Amino acid sequence: LGFKRIFLVTTSQGHLVAMSESANLGKCHLATWQTESQGPVDEDAVNKTKNPLAEQFPDMTFLNSFEMVMGNIIQNHSRSSGCSRSSEVLASGCLRANAAKHIYWDPSKVKAAIVTCGGLCPGLNSIIRGVTKCLWNDYGVRHILGITAGYNGLSDPVSHPPIELTEKMVRDIHMKGGSIIKAARGGFDAEKICDNLSRLGINMLFLVGGDGTQFAGNLLYEAARKRQLPVSIVGIPKSIDNDVVLFDRTFGFDTAVAKASEVIRNAWVEASSCERGVGIVKLMGRDSGFVAMHGATAADVVDLCMIPEVKVEMKDVLAHVDQTLAQKGSMVIAVAEGAGQELVATGEKDATGHTIYGDIGVHLRDTLNKHLKPTGGRTFYIDPSYIIRSVPINPNDHIYCVRLANDAVHTAMRGYTGVCVGALHNVICMLPSRLIATGKKKVRPHSSSWQGCIHICGMPRTLSGLEGSPPVNRVGYGNA
């Protein structure tokens, strides 16, 4: 992993206490990041500026600097024989990421910037709006830049000039999908970005993107730390696939599931209105099957859900299709784009070295059409990927975005850097970015979520991924 999971900290009483990496924030605060400090930061000793919110709302409740959320809340776990990576990393819990009475930065001296990296995802505009409004209204910051074209705009602001964000400009942007500051891939160059941050006077940077963006964000934090360039770098993880490790969920995921379940029900209408019809919906999920699993569960009309974490054989798929059609006369299949790659592997890689995946949706469509044609059956194939990622965010997801945006700003104002914010047990916390960049969250076949999906869909054991004993999960992150 490249970091220690457990370390020792000396308390103020002189006692040695074992703590996990989730609480190791000494190098993630601008007051202590040039030292060998480990463990949580004593903000009362280093943050001397009174939060303007405390002036506006003297009766408001503020966090104390050591307010933690427990990492592991399940006792007597049925899989206690295998300690997962996430359980070890989160053993000491996480620091809450909300407003504190005293902060590190003088808001009058803050120049902030926000950048959206990677592909589109529902909620990008909600995050941009939330960050801007919190900076503007709560802290009085009047210098806020929207960095255009992802990291390209930070590496080359001449070709991709930033735009000034104001409270008025972002007032209603959450009503539409996409990103008003344009999302883009690539363009990362830590040294050039540090040069431009210094030149532009930016001392607070909000990075919105997935695990790749946060991996690069950690490199940027390290480069800034090496230069002693004081900038609070705070990540807000984005992934429509919900595959960011350690946090409960990513913004946009709930909206994706809601839209996916609508499309799945459309496929059911088509399939059930035809003799021996099979609706096939290909959903996002290159490496993780959360959208397909939750979409299938929410729609509650799916007979087969295929995810990347569960390998299948085509003969078992065909057998289940035949049995379902014999019983019901129609069926629906939800398949993640990364599922069944053992059936459609291309053996090719793109320019960045990533595997080029075969199209499992088209393969299923063609194979099932050939199989069903002699008996009068047919498929109805739907690929709604770009429709789902471009829709406006739904109300519940927007609430989550507001919480993330506000607490990202509060975290930066408290002086933290090289951290990401996200929900743990539905409480917004902060974690070192280096932890978020260590892998992807996967659906565990023996998790309650997947086992529930199996039973809702009525899938056979041969397609469930449950054959054999539950594995000891010591090398990956997954859901409970």
C-alpha positions as CSV (number, residue, x, y, z in Angstrom):
1,L,0.0,0.0,0.0
2,G,2.9,2.3,0.5
3,F,1.9,3.5,4.0
4,K,1.7,2.0,7.5
5,R,-1.8,1.0,8.6
6,I,-1.1,1.3,12.4
7,F,1.2,3.8,14.1
8,L,1.9,4.9,17.7
9,V,1.0,8.4,19.0
10,T,2.1,9.9,22.4
11,T,-0.9,11.6,24.1
12,S,-0.7,14.8,26.1
13,Q,-0.5,12.5,29.2
14,G,2.5,10.7,27.8
15,H,0.7,7.5,26.9
16,L,1.4,5.6,23.7
17,V,-1.8,4.9,21.7
18,A,-2.1,2.8,18.6
19,M,-3.9,4.7,15.8
20,S,-4.9,3.8,12.2
21,E,-3.9,5.7,9.1
22,S,-7.3,7.3,8.8
23,A,-6.5,9.5,11.9
24,N,-3.0,10.4,10.8
25,L,-3.5,14.0,9.8
26,G,-0.3,15.6,11.1
27,K,1.1,16.1,7.6
28,C,-2.3,17.2,6.3
29,H,-2.5,20.5,8.2
30,L,-0.6,23.6,7.1
31,A,0.5,24.3,10.6
32,T,2.3,21.0,11.0
33,W,2.8,19.6,7.5
34,Q,6.5,20.4,7.4
35,T,7.1,18.4,10.6
36,E,7.1,14.7,11.5
37,S,3.9,15.2,13.4
38,Q,1.6,12.2,13.4
39,G,-2.0,11.6,14.6
40,P,-4.7,14.2,14.9
41,V,-3.9,17.9,14.9
42,D,-4.5,20.1,18.0
43,E,-6.4,22.8,16.1
44,D,-7.0,24.8,19.3
45,A,-3.3,25.4,19.5
46,V,-2.7,26.3,15.8
47,N,-5.9,27.9,14.5
48,K,-6.1,31.4,15.8
49,T,-8.6,33.1,13.5
50,K,-12.2,33.3,14.7
51,N,-14.7,31.8,12.3
52,P,-16.9,34.6,10.9
53,L,-19.8,32.2,11.3
54,A,-19.2,32.5,15.1
55,E,-19.8,36.3,14.8
56,Q,-22.9,35.9,12.6
57,F,-24.4,33.0,14.7
58,P,-23.0,33.1,18.2
59,D,-25.3,30.3,19.3
60,M,-24.3,28.0,16.5
61,T,-22.8,24.6,17.4
62,F,-19.2,24.1,16.2
63,L,-17.0,21.0,16.2
64,N,-14.2,20.4,18.6
65,S,-10.9,19.6,16.9
66,F,-10.8,16.0,17.9
67,E,-14.4,15.0,17.0
68,M,-14.2,11.6,15.4
69,V,-16.6,9.2,13.7
70,M,-16.0,5.5,14.4
71,G,-14.6,3.5,11.5
72,N,-16.1,0.1,12.3
73,I,-19.6,-0.1,13.8
74,I,-20.5,-3.8,13.3
75,Q,-19.8,-6.0,16.3
76,N,-19.5,-9.8,16.2
77,H,-19.3,-9.7,12.4
78,S,-20.1,-13.0,10.7
79,R,-16.9,-12.5,8.7
80,S,-14.7,-11.6,11.7
81,S,-12.2,-14.2,10.7
82,G,-11.0,-11.9,7.9
83,C,-10.2,-8.3,8.6
84,S,-10.7,-6.2,5.5
85,R,-8.3,-3.5,4.4
86,S,-11.0,-0.8,5.0
87,S,-11.5,-2.1,8.6
88,E,-7.8,-1.8,9.3
89,V,-7.4,1.6,7.7
90,L,-10.5,3.0,9.5
91,A,-9.9,1.3,12.9
92,S,-9.3,4.6,14.7
93,G,-12.1,6.4,13.0
94,C,-12.1,9.7,11.0
95,L,-12.1,13.3,11.9
96,R,-15.4,15.1,11.2
97,A,-15.3,17.7,8.4
98,N,-17.6,20.5,9.6
99,A,-17.3,24.1,10.8
100,A,-15.0,24.8,13.7
101,K,-15.1,28.0,15.9
102,H,-11.5,28.9,15.1
103,I,-9.9,28.5,11.7
104,Y,-6.5,28.6,10.1
105,W,-7.1,31.0,7.2
106,D,-8.0,34.6,7.4
107,P,-10.9,34.6,4.9
108,S,-10.0,38.1,3.6
109,K,-6.7,36.7,2.3
110,V,-8.2,33.6,0.6
111,K,-8.2,33.1,-3.1
112,A,-10.0,29.9,-3.9
113,A,-10.4,27.7,-7.0
114,I,-12.5,24.7,-8.0
115,V,-11.8,22.2,-10.8
116,T,-13.9,19.3,-12.2
117,C,-11.9,16.5,-13.7
118,G,-12.8,13.3,-15.6
119,G,-16.2,12.6,-17.2
120,L,-19.6,14.0,-16.4
121,C,-21.5,13.0,-13.4
122,P,-24.8,14.2,-11.9
123,G,-24.2,16.8,-9.3
124,L,-21.1,18.6,-10.6
125,N,-22.9,21.9,-10.8
126,S,-24.4,21.3,-7.3
127,I,-20.8,21.0,-5.9
128,I,-19.6,24.1,-7.8
129,R,-22.6,26.0,-6.5
130,G,-22.2,24.7,-2.9
131,V,-18.5,25.5,-2.7
132,T,-19.0,29.0,-4.2
133,K,-22.0,29.9,-2.0
134,C,-20.3,28.6,1.2
135,L,-17.1,30.6,0.5
136,W,-19.1,33.7,-0.6
137,N,-21.9,33.8,2.1
138,D,-20.3,32.1,5.1
139,Y,-16.7,33.4,4.9
140,G,-17.0,36.5,2.7
141,V,-14.5,35.2,0.1
142,R,-14.7,37.3,-3.1
143,H,-12.0,35.7,-5.1
144,I,-13.2,32.4,-6.5
145,L,-12.0,30.9,-9.7
146,G,-13.6,28.2,-11.8
147,I,-10.8,26.3,-13.4
148,T,-11.9,25.2,-16.9
149,A,-11.1,21.9,-18.7
150,G,-10.0,19.9,-15.6
151,Y,-6.3,19.7,-14.8
152,N,-5.6,21.2,-18.2
153,G,-6.8,24.6,-16.9
154,L,-4.4,24.4,-14.0
155,S,-1.4,23.3,-16.1
156,D,-2.1,25.8,-18.9
157,P,-4.5,28.6,-17.8
158,V,-3.5,30.6,-20.9
159,S,-5.1,28.1,-23.2
160,H,-7.9,27.3,-20.8
161,P,-8.6,30.6,-18.9
162,P,-10.4,30.4,-15.6
163,I,-13.7,32.2,-14.9
164,E,-14.6,34.2,-11.9
165,L,-17.4,32.6,-9.9
166,T,-19.9,34.6,-7.9
167,E,-22.9,33.8,-5.8
168,K,-25.2,35.3,-8.4
169,M,-23.6,33.3,-11.2
170,V,-24.1,29.9,-9.6
171,R,-27.5,30.6,-8.1
172,D,-29.5,28.2,-10.4
173,I,-26.8,26.0,-12.0
174,H,-27.9,23.0,-10.0
175,M,-31.1,22.8,-12.1
176,K,-29.1,21.4,-15.1
177,G,-26.7,18.6,-15.7
178,G,-23.0,18.8,-16.7
179,S,-20.4,21.3,-15.4
180,I,-20.4,25.0,-16.1
181,I,-16.6,25.0,-15.9
182,K,-16.2,22.1,-18.2
183,A,-14.9,18.7,-17.2
184,A,-12.0,17.1,-18.9
185,R,-9.4,14.3,-18.6
186,G,-5.6,14.5,-18.6
187,G,-3.4,17.6,-18.4
188,F,-1.9,16.9,-15.0
189,D,1.6,18.3,-14.3
190,A,2.3,18.9,-10.7
191,E,5.2,21.3,-11.2
192,K,3.4,23.5,-13.7
193,I,0.3,23.5,-11.5
194,C,2.3,24.6,-8.5
195,D,3.9,27.4,-10.6
196,N,0.4,28.6,-11.7
197,L,-1.1,28.4,-8.2
198,S,1.7,30.6,-6.9
199,R,1.5,33.0,-9.8
200,L,-2.3,33.3,-9.5
201,G,-2.2,33.6,-5.8
202,I,-4.5,30.6,-5.2
203,N,-4.2,29.3,-1.7
204,M,-7.3,27.1,-1.6
205,L,-8.1,24.4,-4.2
206,F,-11.0,22.1,-4.5
207,L,-10.5,19.0,-6.6
208,V,-13.7,17.3,-7.9
209,G,-13.0,13.9,-9.5
210,G,-12.6,10.2,-9.1
211,D,-9.8,8.0,-7.7
212,G,-7.5,9.1,-10.6
213,T,-8.1,12.8,-9.9
214,Q,-7.5,12.3,-6.2
215,F,-4.3,10.2,-6.9
216,A,-3.1,13.2,-8.9
217,G,-4.3,15.5,-6.2
218,N,-2.1,13.7,-3.6
219,L,0.9,14.1,-6.0
220,L,0.1,17.8,-6.2
221,Y,-0.1,18.1,-2.4
222,E,3.3,16.4,-2.1
223,A,4.8,18.8,-4.7
224,A,3.3,21.8,-2.8
225,R,4.6,20.4,0.5
226,K,8.1,20.0,-0.9
227,R,8.0,23.6,-2.1
228,Q,6.5,24.8,1.1
229,L,3.7,26.3,-1.0
230,P,0.9,27.0,1.5
231,V,-2.3,25.9,-0.2
232,S,-5.2,23.9,1.1
233,I,-5.9,21.1,-1.4
234,V,-9.2,19.4,-0.6
235,G,-10.7,16.6,-2.7
236,I,-14.4,15.9,-3.3
237,P,-14.5,12.4,-4.7
238,K,-16.7,11.9,-7.8
239,S,-17.7,8.6,-9.3
240,I,-21.0,7.7,-10.9
241,D,-19.9,4.0,-10.4
242,N,-19.6,4.6,-6.6
243,D,-16.2,2.9,-6.7
244,V,-14.3,5.3,-4.4
245,V,-12.9,3.4,-1.5
246,L,-13.6,3.9,2.2
247,F,-16.5,6.5,1.9
248,D,-20.1,5.3,2.0
249,R,-21.0,6.7,-1.4
250,T,-20.1,9.3,-4.0
251,F,-22.3,12.1,-5.2
252,G,-24.3,11.4,-8.4
253,F,-24.7,7.7,-7.6
254,D,-28.2,7.9,-6.2
255,T,-29.3,9.9,-9.3
256,A,-27.7,7.3,-11.6
257,V,-29.5,4.5,-9.8
258,A,-32.8,6.3,-10.0
259,K,-32.4,6.9,-13.7
260,A,-31.1,3.4,-14.3
261,S,-34.1,1.9,-12.6
262,E,-36.4,3.9,-14.9
263,V,-34.7,2.6,-18.0
264,I,-34.8,-1.0,-16.6
265,R,-38.6,-0.6,-16.2
266,N,-38.8,0.7,-19.8
267,A,-37.0,-2.5,-20.9
268,W,-39.5,-4.5,-18.9
269,V,-42.4,-2.8,-20.7
270,E,-40.8,-3.7,-24.0
271,A,-40.0,-7.3,-23.1
272,S,-43.3,-8.1,-21.4
273,S,-45.2,-6.7,-24.4
274,C,-43.7,-9.3,-26.7
275,E,-43.8,-13.0,-26.8
276,R,-40.6,-14.4,-25.3
277,G,-39.1,-10.9,-25.1
278,V,-35.8,-10.2,-23.3
279,G,-34.9,-6.7,-22.2
280,I,-31.2,-6.0,-21.9
281,V,-30.0,-2.8,-20.2
282,K,-26.2,-2.0,-20.2
283,L,-25.3,0.2,-17.3
284,M,-22.1,2.0,-16.2
285,G,-19.7,0.0,-14.1
286,R,-16.3,-0.7,-15.7
287,D,-14.8,-2.3,-12.6
288,S,-17.5,-2.2,-10.0
289,G,-21.2,-3.3,-10.3
290,F,-22.9,-0.9,-7.9
291,V,-25.1,0.9,-10.4
292,A,-26.3,-2.4,-11.9
293,M,-26.8,-4.0,-8.5
294,H,-28.7,-1.1,-7.0
295,G,-30.6,-0.3,-10.2
296,A,-31.8,-3.9,-10.4
297,T,-32.8,-3.9,-6.8
298,A,-34.7,-0.6,-7.2
299,A,-36.5,-1.5,-10.4
300,D,-37.5,-4.9,-8.9
301,V,-38.3,-6.4,-12.3
302,V,-34.8,-7.8,-13.2
303,D,-34.3,-11.5,-13.6
304,L,-30.5,-11.5,-14.1
305,C,-27.9,-8.9,-12.9
306,M,-24.4,-9.2,-14.2
307,I,-21.5,-7.4,-12.6
308,P,-17.7,-7.3,-13.1
309,E,-17.1,-9.0,-9.7
310,V,-18.9,-12.2,-10.7
311,K,-17.7,-14.3,-13.6
312,V,-20.3,-16.3,-15.5
313,E,-20.4,-18.9,-18.3
314,M,-22.7,-18.3,-21.2
315,K,-24.3,-21.7,-21.0
316,D,-25.5,-20.8,-17.5
317,V,-26.9,-17.5,-18.8
318,L,-28.8,-19.3,-21.6
319,A,-30.1,-21.9,-19.2
320,H,-31.5,-19.2,-16.9
321,V,-33.0,-17.4,-19.9
322,D,-34.8,-20.5,-21.1
323,Q,-36.1,-21.3,-17.6
324,T,-37.3,-17.7,-16.9
325,L,-39.1,-17.5,-20.3
326,A,-40.7,-20.8,-19.7
327,Q,-42.0,-19.6,-16.3
328,K,-42.9,-15.9,-17.1
329,G,-42.8,-15.5,-20.9
330,S,-40.4,-12.5,-20.7
331,M,-37.3,-11.4,-18.7
332,V,-35.0,-8.4,-18.0
333,I,-31.2,-8.4,-17.8
334,A,-29.2,-5.6,-16.2
335,V,-25.5,-5.8,-17.1
336,A,-22.6,-3.6,-16.0
337,E,-20.3,-2.6,-18.8
338,G,-17.4,-4.3,-17.2
339,A,-19.2,-7.6,-16.6
340,G,-18.6,-10.8,-18.6
341,Q,-15.2,-9.6,-19.9
342,E,-14.1,-13.3,-19.9
343,L,-16.6,-13.7,-22.7
344,V,-15.6,-10.6,-24.8
345,A,-12.0,-9.9,-23.9
346,T,-10.2,-7.9,-26.6
347,G,-6.7,-8.4,-25.4
348,E,-5.9,-4.8,-26.4
349,K,-4.8,-1.7,-24.4
350,D,-5.3,2.0,-25.1
351,A,-2.6,4.6,-25.3
352,T,-2.5,5.0,-21.5
353,G,-2.1,1.2,-20.9
354,H,-5.6,0.5,-19.8
355,T,-7.4,-2.6,-21.1
356,I,-9.9,-2.0,-23.9
357,Y,-13.0,-3.8,-22.8
358,G,-15.3,-5.7,-25.1
359,D,-18.9,-4.8,-25.4
360,I,-20.8,-7.2,-23.2
361,G,-24.2,-5.6,-24.0
362,V,-23.9,-6.1,-27.7
363,H,-22.5,-9.7,-27.2
364,L,-25.5,-10.6,-25.0
365,R,-27.9,-9.1,-27.5
366,D,-26.5,-10.9,-30.5
367,T,-26.0,-14.2,-28.6
368,L,-29.6,-14.2,-27.2
369,N,-31.1,-13.1,-30.5
370,K,-29.5,-16.1,-32.2
371,H,-30.6,-18.4,-29.4
372,L,-34.2,-17.2,-29.3
373,K,-34.9,-16.8,-33.0
374,P,-35.9,-20.4,-33.6
375,T,-38.6,-20.2,-30.9
376,G,-39.9,-16.8,-31.9
377,G,-38.1,-14.8,-29.1
378,R,-36.1,-11.6,-29.4
379,T,-34.2,-9.0,-27.4
380,F,-34.7,-5.3,-26.7
381,Y,-31.3,-3.7,-26.1
382,I,-30.9,-0.3,-24.4
383,D,-27.6,1.5,-23.6
384,P,-28.4,4.7,-21.6
385,S,-24.9,5.5,-20.4
386,Y,-24.6,9.1,-21.7
387,I,-28.2,9.9,-20.8
388,I,-27.7,8.8,-17.2
389,R,-24.5,10.8,-16.6
390,S,-25.8,14.0,-18.1
391,V,-29.1,14.3,-16.2
392,P,-29.7,16.9,-13.5
393,I,-29.2,15.7,-10.0
394,N,-32.2,14.5,-7.9
395,P,-33.2,16.1,-4.6
396,N,-31.7,13.6,-2.3
397,D,-28.4,13.6,-4.1
398,H,-28.4,17.4,-4.2
399,I,-28.7,17.5,-0.4
400,Y,-25.6,15.2,-0.2
401,C,-23.7,17.6,-2.6
402,V,-24.5,20.6,-0.4
403,R,-23.2,18.8,2.6
404,L,-20.0,17.7,0.8
405,A,-19.4,21.2,-0.6
406,N,-20.0,23.0,2.7
407,D,-17.8,20.7,4.7
408,A,-15.0,20.8,2.0
409,V,-14.9,24.5,2.5
410,H,-15.0,24.2,6.3
411,T,-12.1,21.7,6.1
412,A,-10.0,23.9,3.9
413,M,-10.7,26.9,6.2
414,R,-9.5,24.9,9.2
415,G,-6.1,24.5,7.4
416,Y,-6.2,21.0,6.2
417,T,-4.6,20.0,2.9
418,G,-4.0,16.7,1.0
419,V,-7.4,15.4,2.3
420,C,-10.7,14.3,0.8
421,V,-14.2,14.7,2.3
422,G,-16.9,12.1,2.1
423,A,-19.6,10.3,4.2
424,L,-18.7,7.6,6.7
425,H,-21.9,6.2,8.3
426,N,-23.6,9.2,6.8
427,V,-21.4,11.7,8.7
428,I,-19.1,13.9,6.5
429,C,-15.5,13.2,7.5
430,M,-12.0,13.8,6.1
431,L,-9.4,11.3,5.1
432,P,-5.8,11.7,3.7
433,S,-6.0,11.7,-0.1
434,R,-3.3,9.1,-0.3
435,L,-5.8,6.6,1.2
436,I,-8.5,7.4,-1.4
437,A,-6.0,6.8,-4.2
438,T,-5.2,3.2,-3.2
439,G,-7.7,1.3,-5.3
440,K,-11.4,0.9,-6.2
441,K,-14.3,-0.2,-4.1
442,K,-15.9,-3.4,-5.3
443,V,-19.1,-5.3,-4.8
444,R,-18.3,-8.3,-2.6
445,P,-20.3,-11.4,-3.7
446,H,-20.9,-12.3,-0.1
447,S,-22.1,-8.9,0.9
448,S,-25.7,-8.4,2.1
449,S,-26.3,-6.0,-0.8
450,W,-25.4,-8.5,-3.5
451,Q,-27.0,-11.5,-1.8
452,G,-30.2,-9.4,-1.5
453,C,-30.0,-8.6,-5.2
454,I,-29.6,-12.3,-6.1
455,H,-32.8,-13.2,-4.2
456,I,-34.8,-10.2,-5.6
457,C,-33.9,-11.2,-9.1
458,G,-34.4,-14.9,-8.6
459,M,-31.0,-15.8,-9.9
460,P,-29.6,-19.4,-9.8
461,R,-26.5,-20.3,-7.8
462,T,-24.5,-20.8,-10.9
463,L,-24.8,-17.0,-11.7
464,S,-24.6,-15.7,-8.2
465,G,-20.8,-15.8,-7.5
466,L,-21.6,-17.5,-4.1
467,E,-20.3,-20.9,-5.0
468,G,-17.6,-21.9,-2.4
469,S,-16.8,-20.5,1.0
470,P,-16.9,-16.8,1.7
471,P,-13.4,-15.4,0.9
472,V,-11.3,-13.7,3.5
473,N,-11.1,-10.1,2.2
474,R,-7.6,-8.9,3.2
475,V,-6.6,-7.3,-0.1
476,G,-9.5,-5.2,-1.3
477,Y,-12.2,-2.8,-0.3
478,G,-15.9,-3.7,-0.6
479,N,-19.3,-3.1,0.7
480,A,-20.7,-4.7,3.9
